[in-house]
């Protein structure tokens, strides 16, 4: 709603007249306070795009179009900012300021990579990128298993006895040494299993034969007896299902390439001089 209103305001001929009239009057009076004529290019030129941006910022914050007096204030504020920036640069106030230097660098890099956002690859290019980065888009496999945490001091005979009970149909929940850990894990993504129990545990459980109690398998909690019930392999979805994500990633890669190429070309125009280290005193 607000965007629609803002577009209507920007398209208004009256607003264009007000902005143009205020611009001519404001800038002329600012730059020509007397009969002195500028001996160099000291004119502050407000482009149509910047004028629309300033008015749009006003509309977005006030939810209405500016009055003629407010237009004059907007133009004056912009002129003060532009003139102040020029004066600061002329005085070298930007030198040695890490924040300003970082912002300028970020803007240069943004300009270098901005064209990538408008690029659209053909189907073959996008498909090749998708296949080359298949692991990024694959859906994780899942594991369904039942586990029993053994007492920390269990000896082989005790472990074998617990396993015999489980194979005889005993309830795993009654044999586990921990009431905090769920006995049954249903369709948990393999990376989640690794995060919850440990990477080695996840890999070992994934390799177990189905429908057999096995172990002990070590985790961050201790030793477990585990019965793997289902192993669902990971799958790569069709490109069309993840096309928007793949396209965004492709554009991000192109942006990085453009930025790196721009930086390389920019640095090639300069000669790097490093400080010469003083010779160390001889003993």
N, C-alpha and C positions, 0 to 999 in steps of 0.2 A: 504494500500500500504506500509506504513512504517512498520507495524507489520510484513508483509510478508518479507520485506527486512531484518528486524531484525532477523527473524527466519532463513533466509538463511545464514546470517552472523554467527549466533550462531552455525549453523550446518556445517560450513566450517571447513574441516580438517586443513587447513592452520592456521585459527585463533586458533584452539585448540592447534596446535603446538606452535604458538607464545605465547599464554597464559601460556602453560605448561613450555616452555623454559624460559620465563620471570619470572615465579613463582619460578622455581628451582634456577635460577641465582640470582634473586632479594632477595628472602628470605634467601638463603644460605649466600650471602654476607652481608646481614643485620644482621643476627644472629651470624655470625662468622667473626667479623672484624679482629681478630688475632687468636692466637692459643688457647685463652681462650675457654673452653668448659662450657656450661651452667650447673650449679649444680642443677637446678630444671627445671620444664617444662616451659621454656620461649619461646617456638616455636610458631610462629604465623601461624596457619594453615588456608589457604584459601580453602574453599570447592569448588567443581565444581559448585554448585548452586550459591554461592556468586560470583564466577568468571564470570558466565554467566550474573548474575544481573548487575555487574559492567560494562561489555561490552555492555549490552543492554541499560543501562543508557547513555553510550557514544553515541551509535548509535541513540537513540531517540533524543538526544540533538544536535548532529552534522550531522545526516542524512548520515553517512558513517561509514565504519569500521575503527578502530584505526590502526595507523601504529605501527611497533615494538617499536619505541621510546615512543609512547603514551601508549602502553601497559605497558611498564616499569614504566611510570609515574602513571598510574592507580594503579598498584600494590603497588608502593611506597606510594601513598596517602592513600590507604587502610591500609597498614602496620602502617603508622604514626597514623591514626585514632584508629586502634585496640590497638596499644601500649599505646597511650595517655589515652584511656579509662581504660585500665588495671592499669596504673600508678595512675590515678585519683581515682579509686576505692581503690587501695592499700593505698593511702594517706587519704582516707575517705572524699574526696571532695564532694561526693554525699550526705553525711549526712547533714541534715538540709536544703537541697535545695528542696523547695516545688515542683518546676517544674519537677525536675528529679524524685522525689518520685511519683508524679502523673503519669508521663509517664511510669515508671516501673509498677505501679499498673495497668494502662490501658493495658500494654502488657500482664501481667499475666491473666487478665480477658479475653483478646482476645484469648489467647492460650486455656483457659478453654472452651470458647464457639465456637471456630472455627470449631470443628467437626460437629456442627449442620448444617452448610451450605452444607454439602455433604449428609445429611440424606434425604431420601425420604420415606414418610409413605405409607402404603398400602391404598387402596381406602376406606376401612372401617374406618380407623383411621382419614383420611382426611375428610371424610363425617361427622363423629361425631364431629370433631373440627368445621366444617362449621356450623352445626346445633346448636352447643353450643354458637356460636358467630354470629348467624343469623342477629342480629340488626346491626352489623358492615357492612354487605354486602347488606342489603335491600336497594332497590331503594326508595327514598323518595316519599311520596304521594304529590299530587298537588291540589291547590285550584284555581278556576276561579270565580271571584266575581267582583261586581261593588260597589263602595263606594262613599259617599258624605260626605265631612267634614262639620260639622255644625258650625255656629258661636259660639264663646266661651260663650256668654251670652244668648244662646237660652233657652227659657222656654218650658215646656211641650206642650203648645198650639202651639207654633211656630214649634216645632219638628214634631208635628202631622200634621201640615199644609204642611210642606215640604214632609213628607211621602205620603200624599194624592196626591200631585202633581206628585211624582215619580210613584205612582201606576196608575196614570192617563196617563202615557206615557211621562212625561216631560224629557228633556235631562238632565242627571245627571251632565254633565260638566257645565251646566249653573247654577246649584243650589249649587255647591260645594263652600266652603269658601276658597279654596286653588287652585291656578292654577298650583302649583308645584307638587301636588300629582296626579298621573294618575287616572282617574275615573274607568277605566277598568283594572283589573289585570287578565292576562291570564296564566293559567297553571303554577303558581308560586309554587315552592316547599314549603311544609309547614314549614320547618325550615327557609327558606328565608322570608316567611311572618312574622314569629316570630321575626326575626332579624330586618326587616324593620319597623314593626308596634308595636312590643312588644309581649312578650310571651302570656300574657293574651288575647290580641286581637286575635292572631292566634288560640288559643284554642277555644275561643268563636265563632269565625267565622266558624271554622271547624264543630262545633256542630249545626249550624243554619239549619233550614229546607230549602230545595231547592226552588228557584224561588219565594221568598217572601222578601219584604223589611222589615228589622228588625232593632232594635236598640233602643236607641243609644248604640253603642259599643265603649268602651274607648280604645284609643291607646296613644302612646307618642305624637301624634299631637293634640289630643282632642277627641271629640265625633263624631261618624260616624253613618250614616244609611248605611246598607250593604244588598246587595242582592246576596246570594250565588247561583251560576249557575251550578257549577260542582265540585264534590269532588272525586278525584282519589285516591284510597287507595294505600299505598305503597306495593311493591311486592318484593319477594325474587327470584332473578334470578337463573337459574339452575347452579349447581356447575361448570359445564364445561365452562361456560361463564366467570367465575371469578377464575378459577382454579389457575392460576399463582399467583394472589394476595393472595389467601387463603394459598397456599403452602409457600409463602414468610412469611406470618404471623405465620404459624405453625412453620417454622424454627426459626423465631425470638423468639417464646415462648420457643422452645427447647433450644435455646442459653441461654436464661435467666435462665432456669432450670439448665443447665449444669454449668453456672457461679455460681449460688447460691450454688449448691452442692459442687463444687470445693472449694468455699470460706469456707463453713461449715467444710469440711474435713481438709482444711488447718488450720483453727483456732483451730480445735480440737487437733492439734499437739503442741499447745502452751499453756502456762499458763499465764493468765492475772494478772498482779499486778498493782494495782492502788495506787496513793499516799494516805497516811494516813493524814487526816485532823487534825490539831492541835485542842485540846479541847478548847472550848471558855472559856474565863476567867469568873470565877464565880463572880456574883455581891457581 
